[in-house]
Amino acid sequence: MESMIVAFGVLGLVIFFLGIGVWVFAGLMLVGTVGLALFMDMPAHRIGTILAPLVIRSSTAWELSAIPMFIWMGEIILRTDVSTRLFRGLSPLTYHLPGRMLHTNIFGSAVFAAICGSSAATTVTVGKITIPELRRRGYSSALTYGSLAGAGSLGLLIPPSIMMIVYGVLAEVSISRLFAAGLIPGLMIAGIYSAYVIIISLFKPDVAPADITAPSFREMLVGIANLAPIGILISVVLGAIYSGLATPSETAAIGVAATLIYAGCTWQLSWRTFIDSLMASVHTSCMIAAIMISASFMSTAMGFMHVPHNIATAIDGLQLSPYQLIFILVLFYLLLGMFLEGISMMVMSLPITLPLIVAAGFDPIWFGIFLILMAELAQITPPVGFNLFILQDLTKTPIGRIILACVPFFALMCLGVALITVFPEIVLWLPDYLFQR
């Protein structure tokens, strides 16, 4: 009984601090500090001796060096013509697909995710280009907003993904294997979205009005040429990882160098662009590091209070089958996703959920992809779905309309979660093939 009081007390502290609007970093630190003082009667100096080494250990792992580098790469790309080239390249190539330019939202987000690693950056960048064009040509606003919100979240799943790096460090699994594991599920989700757009367009042709003239063969060749810089950057990053020539951290540095070279050769690299992109990457990287430090402290505090062990014991006592456990975790993460963004949701829950998953016989690599898919669902889940707010800001559309537009794509991503659960080979085949155990 006492252990359950502690568990519910910690949960109550989390809800209270985050509910009153305290920053995630400060909220997690407060939960750990108040929990140790209240439930363990631990003095302040003892709490300090626990916190000090955690700050060093949680923020200095070599694998984490890839995070600021990938973020910097994305910030440089945001300030070049890569996104406009992406749209110009995909537009003629999607003409003959039912749904036409709606597919630029999906394919554009999938391609941009492979050189960015951030859901928010993918949604903003692709949305700034596609939304005005699709509006001007009379495309369905619901499909425009929904496909962009859903596909924009692929920035978390298609490698290189910042969230994969964080998970790999916390779960102590290979980041290279995680990158490989996310590729097929990411393409599968993009394919499911595209198939949905095709089906809707076949039944309701007015959602995607036909352009006056079909693109010529020359225009299609020009479109392919526009995609060349993006293809080169993707090949450099993913090729270095999957070939084994470089670690993810080394590959991130190679990606930054390749992006700087491209920006310089195309006369798009100014001193202002360099400084602005660097400062933006420092800001985002510090935010992620602060969350990881505070989450590590809260996780350690919960360990002192035996919260993970007690919850695991309680769930184990329910004698759940593996699929029942996954169903419970889906509901749990959907609830968390209503209030937290992906990285916060992951680092807070991992000390509790990872031991349960491993004990149930699931592969930790598979669970990493499952967890990222749940974080993607959080991106389009009200009231704190980041992609929803990004779209509201881009389109000046009421949030209710955007939420309704995202409902079908939320359901389609849930279908993707079900598919990787029933067929885990979707996740595990490529890493097992590339990195033989």
Secondary structure as the mmCIF struct_conf table of DSSP 4:
data_model
#
loop_
_struct_conf.conf_type_id
_struct_conf.id
_struct_conf.beg_label_comp_id
_struct_conf.beg_label_asym_id
_struct_conf.beg_label_seq_id
_struct_conf.end_label_comp_id
_struct_conf.end_label_asym_id
_struct_conf.end_label_seq_id
HELX_RH_AL_P HELX_RH_AL_P1 GLU A 2 GLY A 19
TURN_TY1_P TURN_TY1_P1 ILE A 20 GLY A 21
HELX_RH_AL_P HELX_RH_AL_P2 VAL A 24 PHE A 39
BEND BEND1 MET A 40 MET A 40
HELX_RH_AL_P HELX_RH_AL_P3 ALA A 44 SER A 59
HELX_RH_3T_P HELX_RH_3T_P1 TRP A 62 SER A 65
HELX_RH_AL_P HELX_RH_AL_P4 ALA A 66 LEU A 78
TURN_TY1_P TURN_TY1_P2 ARG A 79 ARG A 79
BEND BEND2 THR A 80 ASP A 81
HELX_RH_AL_P HELX_RH_AL_P5 VAL A 82 LEU A 93
TURN_TY1_P TURN_TY1_P3 THR A 94 HIS A 96
BEND BEND3 LEU A 97 LEU A 97
TURN_TY1_P TURN_TY1_P4 PRO A 98 MET A 101
HELX_RH_AL_P HELX_RH_AL_P6 LEU A 102 CYS A 116
HELX_RH_AL_P HELX_RH_AL_P7 SER A 119 ARG A 136
TURN_TY1_P TURN_TY1_P5 ARG A 137 GLY A 138
HELX_RH_AL_P HELX_RH_AL_P8 SER A 141 GLY A 152
HELX_RH_3T_P HELX_RH_3T_P2 SER A 153 LEU A 156
TURN_TY1_P TURN_TY1_P6 LEU A 157 LEU A 157
BEND BEND4 ILE A 158 PRO A 160
HELX_RH_AL_P HELX_RH_AL_P9 ILE A 162 ALA A 171
TURN_TY1_P TURN_TY1_P7 GLU A 172 GLU A 172
HELX_RH_AL_P HELX_RH_AL_P10 ILE A 175 PHE A 203
HELX_RH_3T_P HELX_RH_3T_P3 PRO A 205 VAL A 207
BEND BEND5 ALA A 208 ALA A 208
HELX_LH_PP_P HELX_LH_PP_P1 PRO A 209 ASP A 211
BEND BEND6 ILE A 212 THR A 213
HELX_LH_PP_P HELX_LH_PP_P2 ALA A 214 SER A 216
HELX_RH_AL_P HELX_RH_AL_P11 PHE A 217 ASN A 226
TURN_TY1_P TURN_TY1_P8 LEU A 227 LEU A 227
HELX_RH_AL_P HELX_RH_AL_P12 ALA A 228 TYR A 242
TURN_TY1_P TURN_TY1_P9 SER A 243 GLY A 244
BEND BEND7 LEU A 245 ALA A 246
HELX_RH_AL_P HELX_RH_AL_P13 PRO A 248 CYS A 265
TURN_TY1_P TURN_TY1_P10 THR A 266 TRP A 267
HELX_RH_AL_P HELX_RH_AL_P14 TRP A 271 PHE A 304
TURN_TY1_P TURN_TY1_P11 MET A 305 HIS A 306
HELX_RH_AL_P HELX_RH_AL_P15 VAL A 307 GLY A 317
TURN_TY1_P TURN_TY1_P12 LEU A 318 GLN A 319
HELX_RH_AL_P HELX_RH_AL_P16 PRO A 322 GLY A 337
TURN_TY1_P TURN_TY1_P13 MET A 338 PHE A 339
BEND BEND8 LEU A 340 LEU A 340
HELX_RH_AL_P HELX_RH_AL_P17 GLY A 342 ALA A 359
TURN_TY1_P TURN_TY1_P14 ALA A 360 GLY A 361
HELX_RH_AL_P HELX_RH_AL_P18 PRO A 364 GLN A 379
TURN_TY1_P TURN_TY1_P15 ILE A 380 ILE A 380
BEND BEND9 THR A 381 VAL A 384
HELX_RH_AL_P HELX_RH_AL_P19 PHE A 386 THR A 395
HELX_RH_AL_P HELX_RH_AL_P20 ILE A 399 VAL A 422
TURN_TY1_P TURN_TY1_P16 PRO A 424 PRO A 424
HELX_RH_AL_P HELX_RH_AL_P21 GLU A 425 LEU A 434
BEND BEND10 PHE A 435 PHE A 435
#
